[in-house]
Amino acid sequence: MNGVAKHDRALDEALVSLGAIVLRLADPKVTRTAAERRALAQSVRQYGLCADRSADPRVHRLRAELDETVKPKLRLVWSK
């Protein structure tokens, strides 16, 4: 394995670890305030930018999972 591949693999491992941390922070028990949710959304966006450059499928799975955590929850409202 050449030097570039070693660095690429190390970055992928760091991204997987970072994604797991951000995913734990996405728990509603952790991010309670509006400021915490904004910080979480910013972390997810920054993670996504790094994940775009990765070829590791684990990184892309984590990105998709994180993207789902910041999407607004839609409610069905029915009125007569």
C-alpha positions as CSV (number, residue, x, y, z in Angstrom):
1,M,0.0,0.0,0.0
2,N,1.5,3.3,-1.0
3,G,1.6,6.4,1.1
4,V,-1.4,8.1,-0.5
5,A,-3.5,5.1,0.0
6,K,-2.5,4.9,3.7
7,H,-3.4,8.5,4.3
8,D,-6.7,8.0,2.4
9,R,-7.6,5.0,4.6
10,A,-6.6,6.9,7.8
11,L,-8.8,9.8,6.7
12,D,-11.7,7.4,6.1
13,E,-11.3,5.9,9.5
14,A,-11.3,9.3,11.1
15,L,-14.5,10.2,9.1
16,V,-16.2,7.1,10.3
17,S,-15.3,7.9,13.9
18,L,-16.3,11.6,13.5
19,G,-19.6,10.5,11.9
20,A,-20.4,8.2,14.8
21,I,-19.8,11.1,17.2
22,V,-22.0,13.5,15.3
23,L,-24.7,10.8,15.0
24,R,-24.7,10.4,18.8
25,L,-25.1,14.2,19.1
26,A,-28.1,14.0,16.8
27,D,-30.1,12.3,19.6
28,P,-33.0,14.5,20.6
29,K,-32.0,13.9,24.3
30,V,-28.6,15.6,23.5
31,T,-29.6,18.4,21.1
32,R,-32.5,20.1,23.0
33,T,-32.2,23.8,22.2
34,A,-32.5,25.6,18.9
35,A,-28.8,26.7,19.1
36,E,-27.7,23.0,19.6
37,R,-29.8,22.0,16.6
38,R,-28.3,24.7,14.5
39,A,-24.8,23.5,15.6
40,L,-25.7,20.0,14.7
41,A,-27.0,21.0,11.3
42,Q,-23.7,22.8,10.7
43,S,-21.7,19.8,11.8
44,V,-23.7,17.6,9.4
45,R,-23.1,19.9,6.5
46,Q,-19.4,20.0,7.2
47,Y,-19.3,16.2,7.5
48,G,-21.1,16.0,4.2
49,L,-18.5,18.1,2.5
50,C,-15.7,15.8,3.7
51,A,-17.7,12.7,2.9
52,D,-18.2,13.8,-0.7
53,R,-14.4,13.2,-1.2
54,S,-14.4,9.8,0.3
55,A,-14.7,6.5,-1.5
56,D,-15.5,4.5,1.6
57,P,-19.1,3.2,1.6
58,R,-19.3,3.5,5.4
59,V,-18.7,7.2,5.2
60,H,-21.5,7.6,2.7
61,R,-23.9,5.5,4.8
62,L,-23.2,7.7,7.8
63,R,-23.7,10.8,5.7
64,A,-27.1,9.6,4.5
65,E,-28.0,8.7,8.1
66,L,-26.9,12.1,9.4
67,D,-28.7,14.0,6.6
68,E,-31.9,12.3,7.7
69,T,-31.4,13.5,11.3
70,V,-31.5,17.2,10.3
71,K,-34.4,17.0,8.0
72,P,-37.5,18.6,9.5
73,K,-40.1,16.2,10.8
74,L,-43.3,16.7,8.8
75,R,-46.6,16.2,10.3
76,L,-49.8,15.4,8.5
77,V,-52.4,18.1,9.4
78,W,-56.0,17.5,8.4
79,S,-58.7,20.0,8.9
80,K,-62.4,19.9,8.0
